[in-house]
Amino acid sequence: MAIAVFGNFGWALACGVVLYSGVLEPAPAGWAWVLAGAIGVAWALQSRGCASRASLAGPMTAL
């Protein structure tokens, strides 16, 4: 699971590096496509993290 988390984080980071490094010069639609991909990966990473934390915590019980 940790490999997938770090892989997703790396992918989102790499998207930003490619856009801002100037190595590639995408058209505005390309910028939107890459940013949407990075946001989608980051969102999936966040939702997976929240879901796994909730499952690890177990049911909430009153003390």
PQR file of N, CA, C, O and H, with PARSE charges and radii, in Angstrom:
ATOM      1  N   MET A   1       0.829  -1.197   0.000 -0.4000 1.5000
ATOM      2  CA  MET A   1       0.000   0.000   0.000 -0.0000 2.0000
ATOM      3  C   MET A   1       0.870   1.257   0.000  0.5500 1.7000
ATOM      4  O   MET A   1       0.549   2.238  -0.670 -0.5500 1.4000
ATOM      5  N   ALA A   2       1.958   1.224   0.742 -0.4000 1.5000
ATOM      6  CA  ALA A   2       2.828   2.395   0.815 -0.0000 2.0000
ATOM      7  C   ALA A   2       3.438   2.715  -0.546  0.5500 1.7000
ATOM      8  O   ALA A   2       3.651   3.883  -0.872 -0.5500 1.4000
ATOM      9  H   ALA A   2       2.219   0.427   1.286  0.4000 1.0000
ATOM     10  N   ILE A   3       3.717   1.691  -1.334 -0.4000 1.5000
ATOM     11  CA  ILE A   3       4.284   1.921  -2.665 -0.0000 2.0000
ATOM     12  C   ILE A   3       3.279   2.689  -3.527  0.5500 1.7000
ATOM     13  O   ILE A   3       3.660   3.599  -4.264 -0.5500 1.4000
ATOM     14  H   ILE A   3       3.544   0.743  -1.069  0.4000 1.0000
ATOM     15  N   ALA A   4       2.016   2.329  -3.437 -0.4000 1.5000
ATOM     16  CA  ALA A   4       0.984   3.021  -4.211 -0.0000 2.0000
ATOM     17  C   ALA A   4       0.840   4.467  -3.758  0.5500 1.7000
ATOM     18  O   ALA A   4       0.661   5.360  -4.586 -0.5500 1.4000
ATOM     19  H   ALA A   4       1.707   1.590  -2.839  0.4000 1.0000
ATOM     20  N   VAL A   5       0.915   4.704  -2.469 -0.4000 1.5000
ATOM     21  CA  VAL A   5       0.791   6.070  -1.940 -0.0000 2.0000
ATOM     22  C   VAL A   5       1.949   6.927  -2.435  0.5500 1.7000
ATOM     23  O   VAL A   5       1.743   8.027  -2.948 -0.5500 1.4000
ATOM     24  H   VAL A   5       1.060   3.978  -1.796  0.4000 1.0000
ATOM     25  N   PHE A   6       3.168   6.418  -2.277 -0.4000 1.5000
ATOM     26  CA  PHE A   6       4.331   7.183  -2.727 -0.0000 2.0000
ATOM     27  C   PHE A   6       4.348   7.330  -4.246  0.5500 1.7000
ATOM     28  O   PHE A   6       4.775   8.361  -4.766 -0.5500 1.4000
ATOM     29  H   PHE A   6       3.336   5.525  -1.860  0.4000 1.0000
ATOM     30  N   GLY A   7       3.889   6.311  -4.953 -0.4000 1.5000
ATOM     31  CA  GLY A   7       3.801   6.395  -6.409 -0.0000 2.0000
ATOM     32  C   GLY A   7       2.829   7.474  -6.849  0.5500 1.7000
ATOM     33  O   GLY A   7       3.127   8.243  -7.762 -0.5500 1.4000
ATOM     34  H   GLY A   7       3.542   5.474  -4.531  0.4000 1.0000
ATOM     35  N   ASN A   8       1.664   7.539  -6.205 -0.4000 1.5000
ATOM     36  CA  ASN A   8       0.677   8.564  -6.531 -0.0000 2.0000
ATOM     37  C   ASN A   8       1.205   9.954  -6.209  0.5500 1.7000
ATOM     38  O   ASN A   8       1.029  10.889  -6.991 -0.5500 1.4000
ATOM     39  H   ASN A   8       1.422   6.914  -5.463  0.4000 1.0000
ATOM     40  N   PHE A   9       1.849  10.087  -5.066 -0.4000 1.5000
ATOM     41  CA  PHE A   9       2.412  11.377  -4.685 -0.0000 2.0000
ATOM     42  C   PHE A   9       3.493  11.790  -5.681  0.5500 1.7000
ATOM     43  O   PHE A   9       3.559  12.950  -6.088 -0.5500 1.4000
ATOM     44  H   PHE A   9       1.992   9.328  -4.431  0.4000 1.0000
ATOM     45  N   GLY A  10       4.327  10.849  -6.064 -0.4000 1.5000
ATOM     46  CA  GLY A  10       5.382  11.122  -7.041 -0.0000 2.0000
ATOM     47  C   GLY A  10       4.818  11.534  -8.384  0.5500 1.7000
ATOM     48  O   GLY A  10       5.350  12.428  -9.042 -0.5500 1.4000
ATOM     49  H   GLY A  10       4.274   9.906  -5.733  0.4000 1.0000
ATOM     50  N   TRP A  11       3.739  10.883  -8.791 -0.4000 1.5000
ATOM     51  CA  TRP A  11       3.100  11.211 -10.072 -0.0000 2.0000
ATOM     52  C   TRP A  11       2.570  12.646 -10.061  0.5500 1.7000
ATOM     53  O   TRP A  11       2.793  13.397 -11.010 -0.5500 1.4000
ATOM     54  H   TRP A  11       3.307  10.157  -8.256  0.4000 1.0000
ATOM     55  N   ALA A  12       1.876  13.022  -8.999 -0.4000 1.5000
ATOM     56  CA  ALA A  12       1.339  14.373  -8.894 -0.0000 2.0000
ATOM     57  C   ALA A  12       2.475  15.401  -8.858  0.5500 1.7000
ATOM     58  O   ALA A  12       2.374  16.458  -9.482 -0.5500 1.4000
ATOM     59  H   ALA A  12       1.695  12.411  -8.228  0.4000 1.0000
ATOM     60  N   LEU A  13       3.533  15.100  -8.144 -0.4000 1.5000
ATOM     61  CA  LEU A  13       4.679  15.995  -8.076 -0.0000 2.0000
ATOM     62  C   LEU A  13       5.359  16.109  -9.437  0.5500 1.7000
ATOM     63  O   LEU A  13       5.738  17.205  -9.850 -0.5500 1.4000
ATOM     64  H   LEU A  13       3.614  14.242  -7.637  0.4000 1.0000
ATOM     65  N   ALA A  14       5.512  14.999 -10.126 -0.4000 1.5000
ATOM     66  CA  ALA A  14       6.144  15.001 -11.449 -0.0000 2.0000
ATOM     67  C   ALA A  14       5.334  15.821 -12.448  0.5500 1.7000
ATOM     68  O   ALA A  14       5.908  16.487 -13.310 -0.5500 1.4000
ATOM     69  H   ALA A  14       5.204  14.109  -9.790  0.4000 1.0000
ATOM     70  N   CYS A  15       4.019  15.781 -12.342 -0.4000 1.5000
ATOM     71  CA  CYS A  15       3.176  16.594 -13.222 -0.0000 2.0000
ATOM     72  C   CYS A  15       3.507  18.073 -13.054  0.5500 1.7000
ATOM     73  O   CYS A  15       3.658  18.798 -14.037 -0.5500 1.4000
ATOM     74  H   CYS A  15       3.553  15.240 -11.642  0.4000 1.0000
ATOM     75  N   GLY A  16       3.617  18.511 -11.816 -0.4000 1.5000
ATOM     76  CA  GLY A  16       3.957  19.906 -11.555 -0.0000 2.0000
ATOM     77  C   GLY A  16       5.348  20.260 -12.045  0.5500 1.7000
ATOM     78  O   GLY A  16       5.557  21.340 -12.597 -0.5500 1.4000
ATOM     79  H   GLY A  16       3.493  17.922 -11.018  0.4000 1.0000
ATOM     80  N   VAL A  17       6.304  19.358 -11.848 -0.4000 1.5000
ATOM     81  CA  VAL A  17       7.681  19.614 -12.286 -0.0000 2.0000
ATOM     82  C   VAL A  17       7.747  19.741 -13.799  0.5500 1.7000
ATOM     83  O   VAL A  17       8.426  20.628 -14.318 -0.5500 1.4000
ATOM     84  H   VAL A  17       6.135  18.480 -11.399  0.4000 1.0000
ATOM     85  N   VAL A  18       7.051  18.865 -14.508 -0.4000 1.5000
ATOM     86  CA  VAL A  18       7.066  18.918 -15.976 -0.0000 2.0000
ATOM     87  C   VAL A  18       6.485  20.232 -16.477  0.5500 1.7000
ATOM     88  O   VAL A  18       7.015  20.830 -17.413 -0.5500 1.4000
ATOM     89  H   VAL A  18       6.500  18.145 -14.086  0.4000 1.0000
ATOM     90  N   LEU A  19       5.402  20.681 -15.859 -0.4000 1.5000
ATOM     91  CA  LEU A  19       4.770  21.917 -16.317 -0.0000 2.0000
ATOM     92  C   LEU A  19       5.630  23.140 -16.046  0.5500 1.7000
ATOM     93  O   LEU A  19       5.753  24.016 -16.902 -0.5500 1.4000
ATOM     94  H   LEU A  19       4.972  20.195 -15.098  0.4000 1.0000
ATOM     95  N   TYR A  20       6.217  23.205 -14.880 -0.4000 1.5000
ATOM     96  CA  TYR A  20       6.933  24.410 -14.493 -0.0000 2.0000
ATOM     97  C   TYR A  20       8.413  24.410 -14.858  0.5500 1.7000
ATOM     98  O   TYR A  20       9.064  25.450 -14.752 -0.5500 1.4000
ATOM     99  H   TYR A  20       6.118  22.493 -14.185  0.4000 1.0000
ATOM    100  N   SER A  21       8.955  23.294 -15.277 -0.4000 1.5000
ATOM    101  CA  SER A  21      10.371  23.234 -15.621 -0.0000 2.0000
ATOM    102  C   SER A  21      10.658  23.856 -16.977  0.5500 1.7000
ATOM    103  O   SER A  21      11.772  24.320 -17.217 -0.5500 1.4000
ATOM    104  H   SER A  21       8.427  22.449 -15.364  0.4000 1.0000
ATOM    105  N   GLY A  22       9.688  23.875 -17.855 -0.4000 1.5000
ATOM    106  CA  GLY A  22       9.893  24.415 -19.185 -0.0000 2.0000
ATOM    107  C   GLY A  22      10.419  23.389 -20.176  0.5500 1.7000
ATOM    108  O   GLY A  22      10.695  23.722 -21.329 -0.5500 1.4000
ATOM    109  H   GLY A  22       8.782  23.498 -17.660  0.4000 1.0000
ATOM    110  N   VAL A  23      10.562  22.128 -19.732 -0.4000 1.5000
ATOM    111  CA  VAL A  23      11.021  21.070 -20.627 -0.0000 2.0000
ATOM    112  C   VAL A  23      10.013  20.878 -21.747  0.5500 1.7000
ATOM    113  O   VAL A  23      10.389  20.734 -22.911 -0.5500 1.4000
ATOM    114  H   VAL A  23      10.338  21.857 -18.795  0.4000 1.0000
ATOM    115  N   LEU A  24       8.759  20.875 -21.404 -0.4000 1.5000
ATOM    116  CA  LEU A  24       7.679  20.787 -22.386 -0.0000 2.0000
ATOM    117  C   LEU A  24       6.890  22.084 -22.341  0.5500 1.7000
ATOM    118  O   LEU A  24       6.764  22.709 -21.288 -0.5500 1.4000
ATOM    119  H   LEU A  24       8.454  20.992 -20.459  0.4000 1.0000
ATOM    120  N   GLU A  25       6.370  22.476 -23.464 -0.4000 1.5000
ATOM    121  CA  GLU A  25       5.553  23.683 -23.524 -0.0000 2.0000
ATOM    122  C   GLU A  25       4.172  23.317 -24.066  0.5500 1.7000
ATOM    123  O   GLU A  25       3.896  23.502 -25.252 -0.5500 1.4000
ATOM    124  H   GLU A  25       6.472  21.968 -24.320  0.4000 1.0000
ATOM    125  N   PRO A  26       3.311  22.800 -23.196 -0.5600 1.5000
ATOM    126  CA  PRO A  26       1.989  22.387 -23.680  0.2800 2.0000
ATOM    127  C   PRO A  26       1.097  23.585 -23.990  0.5500 1.7000
ATOM    128  O   PRO A  26       1.290  24.687 -23.476 -0.5500 1.4000
ATOM    129  N   ALA A  27       0.131  23.330 -24.833 -0.4000 1.5000
ATOM    130  CA  ALA A  27      -0.905  24.324 -25.125 -0.0000 2.0000
ATOM    131  C   ALA A  27      -1.774  24.481 -23.874  0.5500 1.7000
ATOM    132  O   ALA A  27      -1.668  23.671 -22.954 -0.5500 1.4000
ATOM    133  H   ALA A  27      -0.026  22.435 -25.250  0.4000 1.0000
ATOM    134  N   PRO A  28      -2.618  25.495 -23.823 -0.5600 1.5000
ATOM    135  CA  PRO A  28      -3.490  25.670 -22.656  0.2800 2.0000
ATOM    136  C   PRO A  28      -4.324  24.422 -22.336  0.5500 1.7000
ATOM    137  O   PRO A  28      -4.537  24.092 -21.169 -0.5500 1.4000
ATOM    138  N   ALA A  29      -4.788  23.738 -23.376 -0.4000 1.5000
ATOM    139  CA  ALA A  29      -5.549  22.505 -23.124 -0.0000 2.0000
ATOM    140  C   ALA A  29      -4.654  21.441 -22.502  0.5500 1.7000
ATOM    141  O   ALA A  29      -5.113  20.652 -21.675 -0.5500 1.4000
ATOM    142  H   ALA A  29      -4.615  24.006 -24.324  0.4000 1.0000
ATOM    143  N   GLY A  30      -3.395  21.410 -22.886 -0.4000 1.5000
ATOM    144  CA  GLY A  30      -2.443  20.473 -22.292 -0.0000 2.0000
ATOM    145  C   GLY A  30      -2.191  20.774 -20.830  0.5500 1.7000
ATOM    146  O   GLY A  30      -2.115  19.866 -20.002 -0.5500 1.4000
ATOM    147  H   GLY A  30      -3.022  22.050 -23.558  0.4000 1.0000
ATOM    148  N   TRP A  31      -2.061  22.071 -20.512 -0.4000 1.5000
ATOM    149  CA  TRP A  31      -1.906  22.472 -19.105 -0.0000 2.0000
ATOM    150  C   TRP A  31      -3.116  21.992 -18.297  0.5500 1.7000
ATOM    151  O   TRP A  31      -2.966  21.424 -17.216 -0.5500 1.4000
ATOM    152  H   TRP A  31      -2.123  22.808 -21.184  0.4000 1.0000
ATOM    153  N   ALA A  32      -4.299  22.226 -18.828 -0.4000 1.5000
ATOM    154  CA  ALA A  32      -5.516  21.823 -18.128 -0.0000 2.0000
ATOM    155  C   ALA A  32      -5.562  20.309 -17.940  0.5500 1.7000
ATOM    156  O   ALA A  32      -5.957  19.828 -16.878 -0.5500 1.4000
ATOM    157  H   ALA A  32      -4.422  22.688 -19.707  0.4000 1.0000
ATOM    158  N   TRP A  33      -5.165  19.564 -18.955 -0.4000 1.5000
ATOM    159  CA  TRP A  33      -5.192  18.109 -18.892 -0.0000 2.0000
ATOM    160  C   TRP A  33      -4.220  17.592 -17.830  0.5500 1.7000
ATOM    161  O   TRP A  33      -4.579  16.731 -17.028 -0.5500 1.4000
ATOM    162  H   TRP A  33      -4.844  19.955 -19.818  0.4000 1.0000
ATOM    163  N   VAL A  34      -3.009  18.107 -17.822 -0.4000 1.5000
ATOM    164  CA  VAL A  34      -2.005  17.666 -16.853 -0.0000 2.0000
ATOM    165  C   VAL A  34      -2.411  18.068 -15.438  0.5500 1.7000
ATOM    166  O   VAL A  34      -2.287  17.275 -14.504 -0.5500 1.4000
ATOM    167  H   VAL A  34      -2.717  18.806 -18.474  0.4000 1.0000
ATOM    168  N   LEU A  35      -2.892  19.290 -15.281 -0.4000 1.5000
ATOM    169  CA  LEU A  35      -3.336  19.722 -13.952 -0.0000 2.0000
ATOM    170  C   LEU A  35      -4.530  18.910 -13.463  0.5500 1.7000
ATOM    171  O   LEU A  35      -4.609  18.578 -12.280 -0.5500 1.4000
ATOM    172  H   LEU A  35      -2.993  19.934 -16.039  0.4000 1.0000
ATOM    173  N   ALA A  36      -5.449  18.592 -14.351 -0.4000 1.5000
ATOM    174  CA  ALA A  36      -6.599  17.762 -13.966 -0.0000 2.0000
ATOM    175  C   ALA A  36      -6.134  16.375 -13.533  0.5500 1.7000
ATOM    176  O   ALA A  36      -6.662  15.809 -12.576 -0.5500 1.4000
ATOM    177  H   ALA A  36      -5.385  18.862 -15.312  0.4000 1.0000
ATOM    178  N   GLY A  37      -5.148  15.830 -14.236 -0.4000 1.5000
ATOM    179  CA  GLY A  37      -4.603  14.534 -13.843 -0.0000 2.0000
ATOM    180  C   GLY A  37      -3.939  14.586 -12.484  0.5500 1.7000
ATOM    181  O   GLY A  37      -4.129  13.686 -11.666 -0.5500 1.4000
ATOM    182  H   GLY A  37      -4.719  16.289 -15.014  0.4000 1.0000
ATOM    183  N   ALA A  38      -3.161  15.628 -12.232 -0.4000 1.5000
ATOM    184  CA  ALA A  38      -2.488  15.768 -10.937 -0.0000 2.0000
ATOM    185  C   ALA A  38      -3.502  15.955  -9.815  0.5500 1.7000
ATOM    186  O   ALA A  38      -3.352  15.381  -8.737 -0.5500 1.4000
ATOM    187  H   ALA A  38      -3.006  16.359 -12.896  0.4000 1.0000
ATOM    188  N   ILE A  39      -4.532  16.756 -10.066 -0.4000 1.5000
ATOM    189  CA  ILE A  39      -5.570  16.968  -9.048 -0.0000 2.0000
ATOM    190  C   ILE A  39      -6.336  15.678  -8.801  0.5500 1.7000
ATOM    191  O   ILE A  39      -6.662  15.357  -7.658 -0.5500 1.4000
ATOM    192  H   ILE A  39      -4.654  17.223 -10.941  0.4000 1.0000
ATOM    193  N   GLY A  40      -6.623  14.944  -9.858 -0.4000 1.5000
ATOM    194  CA  GLY A  40      -7.329  13.663  -9.702 -0.0000 2.0000
ATOM    195  C   GLY A  40      -6.525  12.663  -8.889  0.5500 1.7000
ATOM    196  O   GLY A  40      -7.073  11.965  -8.036 -0.5500 1.4000
ATOM    197  H   GLY A  40      -6.359  15.205 -10.786  0.4000 1.0000
ATOM    198  N   VAL A  41      -5.227  12.592  -9.153 -0.4000 1.5000
ATOM    199  CA  VAL A  41      -4.374  11.679  -8.383 -0.0000 2.0000
ATOM    200  C   VAL A  41      -4.300  12.124  -6.930  0.5500 1.7000
ATOM    201  O   VAL A  41      -4.394  11.297  -6.023 -0.5500 1.4000
ATOM    202  H   VAL A  41      -4.782  13.159  -9.846  0.4000 1.0000
ATOM    203  N   ALA A  42      -4.132  13.422  -6.701 -0.4000 1.5000
ATOM    204  CA  ALA A  42      -4.068  13.933  -5.329 -0.0000 2.0000
ATOM    205  C   ALA A  42      -5.387  13.681  -4.599  0.5500 1.7000
ATOM    206  O   ALA A  42      -5.384  13.320  -3.422 -0.5500 1.4000
ATOM    207  H   ALA A  42      -4.056  14.094  -7.438  0.4000 1.0000
ATOM    208  N   TRP A  43      -6.507  13.867  -5.288 -0.4000 1.5000
ATOM    209  CA  TRP A  43      -7.816  13.621  -4.670 -0.0000 2.0000
ATOM    210  C   TRP A  43      -7.969  12.145  -4.320  0.5500 1.7000
ATOM    211  O   TRP A  43      -8.440  11.811  -3.233 -0.5500 1.4000
ATOM    212  H   TRP A  43      -6.509  14.160  -6.244  0.4000 1.0000
ATOM    213  N   ALA A  44      -7.577  11.266  -5.229 -0.4000 1.5000
ATOM    214  CA  ALA A  44      -7.661   9.829  -4.963 -0.0000 2.0000
ATOM    215  C   ALA A  44      -6.768   9.451  -3.797  0.5500 1.7000
ATOM    216  O   ALA A  44      -7.147   8.630  -2.962 -0.5500 1.4000
ATOM    217  H   ALA A  44      -7.194  11.537  -6.112  0.4000 1.0000
ATOM    218  N   LEU A  45      -5.587  10.042  -3.737 -0.4000 1.5000
ATOM    219  CA  LEU A  45      -4.669   9.774  -2.634 -0.0000 2.0000
ATOM    220  C   LEU A  45      -5.281  10.222  -1.318  0.5500 1.7000
ATOM    221  O   LEU A  45      -5.209   9.502  -0.322 -0.5500 1.4000
ATOM    222  H   LEU A  45      -5.279  10.708  -4.416  0.4000 1.0000
ATOM    223  N   GLN A  46      -5.882  11.404  -1.303 -0.4000 1.5000
ATOM    224  CA  GLN A  46      -6.500  11.918  -0.085 -0.0000 2.0000
ATOM    225  C   GLN A  46      -7.691  11.061   0.337  0.5500 1.7000
ATOM    226  O   GLN A  46      -7.834  10.736   1.516 -0.5500 1.4000
ATOM    227  H   GLN A  46      -5.941  11.989  -2.112  0.4000 1.0000
ATOM    228  N   SER A  47      -8.545  10.695  -0.617 -0.4000 1.5000
ATOM    229  CA  SER A  47      -9.726   9.911  -0.265 -0.0000 2.0000
ATOM    230  C   SER A  47      -9.335   8.519   0.219  0.5500 1.7000
ATOM    231  O   SER A  47      -9.962   7.985   1.134 -0.5500 1.4000
ATOM    232  H   SER A  47      -8.428  10.959  -1.575  0.4000 1.0000
ATOM    233  N   ARG A  48      -8.315   7.929  -0.379 -0.4000 1.5000
ATOM    234  CA  ARG A  48      -7.829   6.622   0.087 -0.0000 2.0000
ATOM    235  C   ARG A  48      -7.264   6.732   1.493  0.5500 1.7000
ATOM    236  O   ARG A  48      -7.495   5.861   2.331 -0.5500 1.4000
ATOM    237  H   ARG A  48      -7.806   8.362  -1.123  0.4000 1.0000
ATOM    238  N   GLY A  49      -6.523   7.803   1.750 -0.4000 1.5000
ATOM    239  CA  GLY A  49      -5.936   7.999   3.072 -0.0000 2.0000
ATOM    240  C   GLY A  49      -7.005   8.163   4.132  0.5500 1.7000
ATOM    241  O   GLY A  49      -6.900   7.597   5.221 -0.5500 1.4000
ATOM    242  H   GLY A  49      -6.335   8.511   1.069  0.4000 1.0000
ATOM    243  N   CYS A  50      -8.036   8.935   3.819 -0.4000 1.5000
ATOM    244  CA  CYS A  50      -9.126   9.131   4.776 -0.0000 2.0000
ATOM    245  C   CYS A  50      -9.893   7.834   5.003  0.5500 1.7000
ATOM    246  O   CYS A  50     -10.270   7.526   6.133 -0.5500 1.4000
ATOM    247  H   CYS A  50      -8.122   9.394   2.934  0.4000 1.0000
ATOM    248  N   ALA A  51     -10.124   7.078   3.944 -0.4000 1.5000
ATOM    249  CA  ALA A  51     -10.861   5.828   4.071 -0.0000 2.0000
ATOM    250  C   ALA A  51     -10.062   4.813   4.874  0.5500 1.7000
ATOM    251  O   ALA A  51     -10.634   4.094   5.693 -0.5500 1.4000
ATOM    252  H   ALA A  51      -9.818   7.328   3.025  0.4000 1.0000
ATOM    253  N   SER A  52      -8.757   4.738   4.660 -0.4000 1.5000
ATOM    254  CA  SER A  52      -7.956   3.760   5.392 -0.0000 2.0000
ATOM    255  C   SER A  52      -7.831   4.150   6.855  0.5500 1.7000
ATOM    256  O   SER A  52      -7.804   3.278   7.724 -0.5500 1.4000
ATOM    257  H   SER A  52      -8.292   5.322   3.995  0.4000 1.0000
ATOM    258  N   ARG A  53      -7.755   5.454   7.144 -0.4000 1.5000
ATOM    259  CA  ARG A  53      -7.705   5.883   8.546 -0.0000 2.0000
ATOM    260  C   ARG A  53      -8.999   5.543   9.259  0.5500 1.7000
ATOM    261  O   ARG A  53      -8.986   5.109  10.411 -0.5500 1.4000
ATOM    262  H   ARG A  53      -7.777   6.162   6.438  0.4000 1.0000
ATOM    263  N   ALA A  54     -10.122   5.740   8.571 -0.4000 1.5000
ATOM    264  CA  ALA A  54     -11.415   5.438   9.184 -0.0000 2.0000
ATOM    265  C   ALA A  54     -11.539   3.940   9.449  0.5500 1.7000
ATOM    266  O   ALA A  54     -12.076   3.543  10.484 -0.5500 1.4000
ATOM    267  H   ALA A  54     -10.133   6.093   7.635  0.4000 1.0000
ATOM    268  N   SER A  55     -11.057   3.109   8.540 -0.4000 1.5000
ATOM    269  CA  SER A  55     -11.164   1.669   8.745 -0.0000 2.0000
ATOM    270  C   SER A  55     -10.228   1.203   9.842  0.5500 1.7000
ATOM    271  O   SER A  55     -10.536   0.230  10.530 -0.5500 1.4000
ATOM    272  H   SER A  55     -10.621   3.431   7.700  0.4000 1.0000
ATOM    273  N   LEU A  56      -9.097   1.862  10.029 -0.4000 1.5000
ATOM    274  CA  LEU A  56      -8.165   1.499  11.096 -0.0000 2.0000
ATOM    275  C   LEU A  56      -8.693   1.910  12.457  0.5500 1.7000
ATOM    276  O   LEU A  56      -8.410   1.254  13.459 -0.5500 1.4000
ATOM    277  H   LEU A  56      -8.846   2.652   9.470  0.4000 1.0000
ATOM    278  N   ALA A  57      -9.461   2.995  12.499 -0.4000 1.5000
ATOM    279  CA  ALA A  57      -9.968   3.496  13.777 -0.0000 2.0000
ATOM    280  C   ALA A  57     -11.069   2.596  14.332  0.5500 1.7000
ATOM    281  O   ALA A  57     -11.266   2.537  15.545 -0.5500 1.4000
ATOM    282  H   ALA A  57      -9.691   3.528  11.685  0.4000 1.0000
ATOM    283  N   GLY A  58     -11.775   1.905  13.468 -0.4000 1.5000
ATOM    284  CA  GLY A  58     -12.850   1.047  13.919 -0.0000 2.0000
ATOM    285  C   GLY A  58     -14.102   1.863  14.225  0.5500 1.7000
ATOM    286  O   GLY A  58     -14.134   3.071  13.993 -0.5500 1.4000
ATOM    287  H   GLY A  58     -11.615   1.953  12.483  0.4000 1.0000
ATOM    288  N   PRO A  59     -15.111   1.212  14.736 -0.5600 1.5000
ATOM    289  CA  PRO A  59     -16.355   1.928  15.029  0.2800 2.0000
ATOM    290  C   PRO A  59     -16.167   2.878  16.216  0.5500 1.7000
ATOM    291  O   PRO A  59     -15.452   2.584  17.174 -0.5500 1.4000
ATOM    292  N   MET A  60     -16.823   3.999  16.114 -0.4000 1.5000
ATOM    293  CA  MET A  60     -16.754   4.981  17.202 -0.0000 2.0000
ATOM    294  C   MET A  60     -17.716   4.538  18.307  0.5500 1.7000
ATOM    295  O   MET A  60     -18.900   4.303  18.063 -0.5500 1.4000
ATOM    296  H   MET A  60     -17.404   4.238  15.335  0.4000 1.0000
ATOM    297  N   THR A  61     -17.200   4.433  19.485 -0.4000 1.5000
ATOM    298  CA  THR A  61     -18.050   4.042  20.614 -0.0000 2.0000
ATOM    299  C   THR A  61     -17.954   5.085  21.709  0.5500 1.7000
ATOM    300  O   THR A  61     -16.909   5.709  21.891 -0.5500 1.4000
ATOM    301  H   THR A  61     -16.239   4.624  19.683  0.4000 1.0000
ATOM    302  N   ALA A  62     -19.028   5.272  22.428 -0.4000 1.5000
ATOM    303  CA  ALA A  62     -19.033   6.212  23.540 -0.0000 2.0000
ATOM    304  C   ALA A  62     -18.343   5.572  24.735  0.5500 1.7000
ATOM    305  O   ALA A  62     -18.502   4.381  25.003 -0.5500 1.4000
ATOM    306  H   ALA A  62     -19.877   4.765  22.280  0.4000 1.0000
ATOM    307  N   LEU A  63     -17.581   6.383  25.439 -0.4000 1.5000
ATOM    308  CA  LEU A  63     -16.879   5.870  26.623 -0.0000 2.0000
ATOM    309  C   LEU A  63     -17.693   5.978  27.857  0.5500 1.7000
ATOM    310  O   LEU A  63     -17.238   5.588  28.932 -0.5500 1.4000
ATOM    311  H   LEU A  63     -17.452   7.350  25.221  0.4000 1.0000
TER
END
